[in-house]
Amino acid sequence: METHAPKLKLWTPKYIKIHGSVLIWRYPINTQDSRFDPSWRDDVIEQEAIDIPLVFPEDTPPTGEIWVESRPRLKERLFNDDVELEKPRRVTSIVKRSYMLNYYKIADNQGNFIPLDDPIYNFIFQPKTWMNDSMSERYMMFAAAKKARGKVLVGGLGLAIYPQFVFYLQRPIQSITILEKNATVINLVRDTWINSLSDEQRQQVNIIEGSIEDYLQETDESFDTIYMDTWEDADPRFVPHLNYLVQLALPKCTGQIQCWGYAMAVQSFVDYAVSYVKQAFPLEDYYLDPGLERFSQWLQKAQKDGTPSEESIKTVAREIALTTVKSQEAYDRHRCFTPFAVSYSDIQRNMVMSRKKPVTAEN
Ligand SMILES: C[S@@+](CC[C@H](N)C(=O)[O-])C[C@H]1O[C@@H](n2cnc3c(N)ncnc32)[C@H](O)[C@@H]1O
């Protein structure tokens, strides 16, 4: 029998005293709801997840907004480590054009702008692996799939890794409803996967084109399991939005909600918070996502009484991460500062884009 997550007891009073006289107002997110356990970890290594055969679409040409690409890999980033494999493992990815195309245009030497569909853009702004079946992804979705039961609602079809694990594990499910916002993803992935299912399994699957946010607000149905994975990575800039999704999902959930990478993203928020203070990083010079903005404001007040202890920084940062609720529609994540990056050029771009005042000789 499935057990529910233990009730989290974070704070009972409405105000908490963290540093000297600083008081923090608890935001009205219910972190004690047993249907969502913010400490549940999906970064769990289980070899079986790598060995399970999965079906993926064939490669497509690298044109348009997104395409499928599979490559053998001998090295992989596994959570926080680099691992070398004894034999190559084929990894399938959906790749998308760089988001920098939303902010920059390339001109020729006469100053004429080059059309955005020109392949030159993919050389200047490296395409981004949007989703794939890397070892980390497999482990994380395997951990979630092991919890699926009853009526399942999924945010994000992606490469259909999660539902493939659910069926492979023969989880006691009744149906699986998948919301996918991107029609091209559905066209690329659906048929290959659906054709691999038995008739009975096929009957259980319902893929709907649309956003999980709209669906959660409009549907009258409720679900035993809600699994959400509509964001790109465990960057803490997503956390306010994940809390927003959880708030939308709770009224429609009779069982449990899992969010891909939630605990990892919260942990990064806390670890970064400690290092901002240690390095006296000038957060106020940067545009910040709603969670980091709250932390920055707390820090400015707390520092008037001296430097807060590492323990209080961790406690406050975690509380802020768990209780800041904001749809990502309400903030431009790409313009907000983050140390989370996959390359040095990513870090450079983010530092430039998130700085309030451009760097000059004076500052
Ligand atoms: C990381 S992938 C999901 C991977 C998936 N869990 C799997 O099993 O392979 C994210 C997917 O969510 C979709 N998506 C993004 N925002 C969405 C939204 N608001 N509602 C529904 N789908 C969304 C993306 O188009 C993408 O296909």
PDBQT file of the ligand as one rigid body, heavy atoms in Angstrom, charges set to zero:
ROOT
HETATM    1  C1  LIG A 401      11.296  18.318 -19.592  1.00  0.00    +0.000 C 
HETATM    2  S1  LIG A 401       9.994  17.941 -20.676  1.00  0.00    +0.000 S 
HETATM    3  C2  LIG A 401       9.086  16.692 -19.874  1.00  0.00    +0.000 C 
HETATM    4  C3  LIG A 401       9.721  15.329 -19.920  1.00  0.00    +0.000 C 
HETATM    5  C4  LIG A 401       8.733  14.262 -19.541  1.00  0.00    +0.000 C 
HETATM    6  N1  LIG A 401       8.517  14.214 -18.107  1.00  0.00    +0.000 N 
HETATM    7  C5  LIG A 401       9.107  12.893 -20.030  1.00  0.00    +0.000 C 
HETATM    8  O1  LIG A 401       8.592  11.927 -19.459  1.00  0.00    +0.000 OA
HETATM    9  O2  LIG A 401       9.876  12.736 -20.987  1.00  0.00    +0.000 OA
HETATM   10  C6  LIG A 401       8.944  19.334 -20.521  1.00  0.00    +0.000 C 
HETATM   11  C7  LIG A 401       7.723  19.283 -21.410  1.00  0.00    +0.000 C 
HETATM   12  O3  LIG A 401       6.708  20.138 -20.872  1.00  0.00    +0.000 OA
HETATM   13  C8  LIG A 401       6.103  20.853 -21.935  1.00  0.00    +0.000 C 
HETATM   14  N2  LIG A 401       5.527  22.076 -21.353  1.00  0.00    +0.000 N 
HETATM   15  C9  LIG A 401       6.164  23.231 -21.026  1.00  0.00    +0.000 A 
HETATM   16  N3  LIG A 401       5.335  24.083 -20.436  1.00  0.00    +0.000 NA
HETATM   17  C10 LIG A 401       4.137  23.451 -20.361  1.00  0.00    +0.000 A 
HETATM   18  C11 LIG A 401       2.877  23.799 -19.814  1.00  0.00    +0.000 A 
HETATM   19  N4  LIG A 401       2.715  24.962 -19.210  1.00  0.00    +0.000 N 
HETATM   20  N5  LIG A 401       1.868  22.917 -19.898  1.00  0.00    +0.000 NA
HETATM   21  C12 LIG A 401       2.049  21.713 -20.501  1.00  0.00    +0.000 A 
HETATM   22  N6  LIG A 401       3.208  21.318 -21.044  1.00  0.00    +0.000 NA
HETATM   23  C13 LIG A 401       4.256  22.169 -20.965  1.00  0.00    +0.000 A 
HETATM   24  C14 LIG A 401       7.235  21.104 -22.895  1.00  0.00    +0.000 C 
HETATM   25  O4  LIG A 401       6.759  21.428 -24.189  1.00  0.00    +0.000 OA
HETATM   26  C15 LIG A 401       7.990  19.791 -22.811  1.00  0.00    +0.000 C 
HETATM   27  O5  LIG A 401       7.505  18.878 -23.743  1.00  0.00    +0.000 OA
ENDROOT
TORSDOF 0
